[in-house]
Amino acid sequence: MAHILLVDDDPLVVEALSDAITNKGHTLVTAINGKEGMKKFAEGVFDLVITDIVMPEKEGIETIMEMRRLVPDVRIVAISGGGRMGNVEFLHMAEKLGATATLKKPIRLAELYEMLERCLANSPEA
């Protein structure tokens, strides 16, 4: 199974996605913002990163760009519930700057599982 990093500042989102991801047999590391996410990313090897866009400390777009510089082929899924600009613009920007896939919050389990399957399809550990 895959080793996944989840970066999100909303405890309810982290809890829901953590349960869903681990129920599929994957291992998970969580971080509460981009700064902590980058620290954990640098300390481990991940098959997939799922990151929120709107977060304190270091937002998701910057986090995605930095992860891409460190590990160019890392698979990254950007998630967003919006903000002042709305989630469509954030997610479109995230794709242009390196996200492998995007999901809009609220995330339905079927969408999450389909995205995990698609993004991990070519991963040797998945």
Protein Blocks (a to p, Z undefined) as FASTA:
>chain_A
ZZdddddfbfklmmmmmmmmmmnopacdddfbfklmmmmmmmpccfbdcddfbdghiafk
lmmmmmmmmmmmbccddddebijnopklmmmmmmmnopabdcdddddfklmmmmmmmmmm
mpmkZZ
